[in-house]
Structure formats: structure tokens, C-alpha cells
Amino acid sequence: MITVVELPEYIRKSERLLDEEERDNVVEYVARNPRTGALVTGTGGVRKMRWARKGMGKSGGARIIYFFYNENIPVFLLTAFGKNEKTNLTKAECNELAKLTTLLVKSYKRGDK
């Protein structure tokens, strides 16, 4: 199982969408299945995963945005949103995430943790 880091934006947004048990389940699932989400083009390896919310199913659920590089670097939970909020990340969001993923990989390769 790989380490999972919840970034502040993810925590803030996921607390609106999911209860504590659901958030814990997301962390455990991603730790065990880091490659499960669909790769988001133009982000440097960010993935988007659908997550069913209690009583809503996947179609009414949350979208979990996370970054998995390899087993030597933690999985980073980046953000989350409800499907009713939007279906995809904007081009500007993808560009920002690409910059972030580059920084994360560089810092871990240097040993900055």
C-alpha cells in the first residue's frame, strides 16, 4: 500500500462532498489502487476517479483528482468536485496541475519531503 497525502484544497472540498467514512474509504482505495483513475491529458500524470456518494451512485457522486507518479512518491489527493458542479477540469486547471506535478516530482527526487 502506498502513502497518500491529502492536500489542503482536497481536504476543504472533500469535506463538503463526503462524510468522514467516505473520505477514509477514498484514501484507502487510492492507496491500494493508485492507477485506477483515468489519466487527465495535459496534466503531467493527474488522474480523475469517480466516487459514489452515499445514496447517489457514481453518476451523482464526486470526482476525485489525484496525482500518482510511482511507488517511491506518495499519491497526492489534489482536489474534488461533485459531478453536478462540473464534469471536467478546465484547460487552465490542467495547466496549473501540470506545473504542480512537476514541482512534486522534482522535490521528491531531490529528497525534499
C-alpha positions as a Markdown table, in Angstrom:
| # | Residue | x | y | z |
|---|---|---|---|---|
| 1 | Met | 0.0 | 0.0 | 0.0 |
| 2 | Ile | 1.3 | 3.4 | -0.9 |
| 3 | Thr | 1.3 | 6.6 | 1.2 |
| 4 | Val | -1.5 | 9.1 | 0.4 |
| 5 | Val | -1.2 | 12.8 | 1.1 |
| 6 | Glu | -4.3 | 14.9 | 1.3 |
| 7 | Leu | -3.5 | 18.5 | 0.1 |
| 8 | Pro | -5.4 | 21.4 | 1.8 |
| 9 | Glu | -7.7 | 22.1 | -1.3 |
| 10 | Tyr | -8.7 | 18.4 | -1.4 |
| 11 | Ile | -9.5 | 18.4 | 2.3 |
| 12 | Arg | -11.6 | 21.5 | 2.0 |
| 13 | Lys | -13.5 | 20.4 | -1.0 |
| 14 | Ser | -13.9 | 16.7 | 0.0 |
| 15 | Glu | -15.4 | 17.8 | 3.4 |
| 16 | Arg | -18.2 | 19.4 | 1.5 |
| 17 | Leu | -18.9 | 16.3 | -0.6 |
| 18 | Leu | -18.2 | 13.3 | 1.5 |
| 19 | Asp | -18.6 | 12.3 | 5.1 |
| 20 | Glu | -15.6 | 11.2 | 7.2 |
| 21 | Glu | -16.1 | 7.5 | 6.5 |
| 22 | Glu | -16.3 | 8.1 | 2.7 |
| 23 | Arg | -13.1 | 10.3 | 2.8 |
| 24 | Asp | -11.3 | 7.5 | 4.7 |
| 25 | Asn | -12.5 | 5.0 | 2.1 |
| 26 | Val | -11.2 | 7.2 | -0.7 |
| 27 | Val | -7.7 | 7.3 | 1.0 |
| 28 | Glu | -7.6 | 3.6 | 1.5 |
| 29 | Tyr | -8.9 | 2.8 | -2.0 |
| 30 | Val | -6.3 | 5.1 | -3.7 |
| 31 | Ala | -3.5 | 3.7 | -1.5 |
| 32 | Arg | -4.3 | 0.2 | -2.7 |
| 33 | Asn | -5.2 | 1.1 | -6.3 |
| 34 | Pro | -3.2 | 4.2 | -7.4 |
| 35 | Arg | -3.6 | 3.6 | -11.1 |
| 36 | Thr | -7.3 | 3.2 | -11.0 |
| 37 | Gly | -8.3 | 6.7 | -12.2 |
| 38 | Ala | -8.4 | 7.9 | -15.8 |
| 39 | Leu | -5.4 | 9.9 | -16.8 |
| 40 | Val | -6.2 | 13.6 | -17.5 |
| 41 | Thr | -4.5 | 14.8 | -20.6 |
| 42 | Gly | -2.1 | 17.6 | -20.3 |
| 43 | Thr | -1.6 | 17.4 | -16.5 |
| 44 | Gly | 1.7 | 15.5 | -16.2 |
| 45 | Gly | 0.0 | 12.4 | -14.8 |
| 46 | Val | -3.0 | 13.6 | -12.8 |
| 47 | Arg | -5.9 | 11.1 | -12.6 |
| 48 | Lys | -9.6 | 11.6 | -12.2 |
| 49 | Met | -11.6 | 9.0 | -10.4 |
| 50 | Arg | -15.4 | 8.8 | -10.0 |
| 51 | Trp | -16.5 | 8.1 | -6.4 |
| 52 | Ala | -20.1 | 7.1 | -5.5 |
| 53 | Arg | -21.6 | 9.2 | -2.6 |
| 54 | Lys | -24.0 | 7.5 | -0.2 |
| 55 | Gly | -27.4 | 7.3 | -1.8 |
| 56 | Met | -26.3 | 9.0 | -5.0 |
| 57 | Gly | -24.3 | 6.4 | -7.0 |
| 58 | Lys | -21.4 | 7.2 | -9.3 |
| 59 | Ser | -23.4 | 9.4 | -11.7 |
| 60 | Gly | -24.3 | 11.7 | -8.8 |
| 61 | Gly | -21.1 | 11.3 | -7.0 |
| 62 | Ala | -17.8 | 13.0 | -6.5 |
| 63 | Arg | -14.8 | 13.3 | -8.8 |
| 64 | Ile | -11.5 | 12.8 | -7.0 |
| 65 | Ile | -8.5 | 14.4 | -8.6 |
| 66 | Tyr | -5.1 | 12.9 | -7.6 |
| 67 | Phe | -1.5 | 12.5 | -8.7 |
| 68 | Phe | 0.3 | 9.2 | -8.8 |
| 69 | Tyr | 3.9 | 9.2 | -10.2 |
| 70 | Asn | 5.3 | 5.9 | -9.0 |
| 71 | Glu | 5.6 | 3.7 | -5.8 |
| 72 | Asn | 8.5 | 5.8 | -4.5 |
| 73 | Ile | 6.4 | 9.0 | -4.2 |
| 74 | Pro | 3.2 | 9.3 | -2.3 |
| 75 | Val | -0.2 | 9.7 | -4.0 |
| 76 | Phe | -1.4 | 13.3 | -3.7 |
| 77 | Leu | -5.1 | 13.9 | -3.4 |
| 78 | Leu | -5.3 | 17.3 | -5.1 |
| 79 | Thr | -9.0 | 18.3 | -5.3 |
| 80 | Ala | -12.5 | 17.0 | -5.5 |
| 81 | Phe | -15.8 | 18.2 | -7.0 |
| 82 | Gly | -19.3 | 17.0 | -7.4 |
| 83 | Lys | -20.5 | 15.9 | -10.9 |
| 84 | Asn | -23.3 | 18.4 | -10.6 |
| 85 | Glu | -20.6 | 21.2 | -10.2 |
| 86 | Lys | -18.7 | 20.3 | -13.4 |
| 87 | Thr | -17.7 | 17.3 | -15.4 |
| 88 | Asn | -14.1 | 18.0 | -16.3 |
| 89 | Leu | -11.2 | 20.2 | -15.4 |
| 90 | Thr | -10.7 | 23.4 | -17.4 |
| 91 | Lys | -7.6 | 23.9 | -19.6 |
| 92 | Ala | -6.3 | 26.4 | -17.1 |
| 93 | Glu | -6.8 | 24.0 | -14.2 |
| 94 | Cys | -4.9 | 21.3 | -16.2 |
| 95 | Asn | -2.1 | 23.7 | -16.9 |
| 96 | Glu | -1.8 | 24.6 | -13.2 |
| 97 | Leu | -1.9 | 20.9 | -12.2 |
| 98 | Ala | 0.9 | 20.1 | -14.7 |
| 99 | Lys | 3.1 | 22.8 | -13.0 |
| 100 | Leu | 2.3 | 21.3 | -9.6 |
| 101 | Thr | 3.1 | 17.7 | -10.6 |
| 102 | Thr | 6.4 | 18.8 | -12.0 |
| 103 | Leu | 7.3 | 20.5 | -8.7 |
| 104 | Leu | 6.1 | 17.5 | -6.6 |
| 105 | Val | 8.3 | 15.1 | -8.6 |
| 106 | Lys | 11.3 | 17.4 | -8.5 |
| 107 | Ser | 11.1 | 17.9 | -4.8 |
| 108 | Tyr | 10.8 | 14.1 | -4.1 |
| 109 | Lys | 13.7 | 13.3 | -6.5 |
| 110 | Arg | 15.8 | 15.9 | -4.6 |
| 111 | Gly | 14.8 | 14.4 | -1.3 |
| 112 | Asp | 12.6 | 17.4 | -0.1 |
| 113 | Lys | 9.7 | 15.8 | 1.7 |
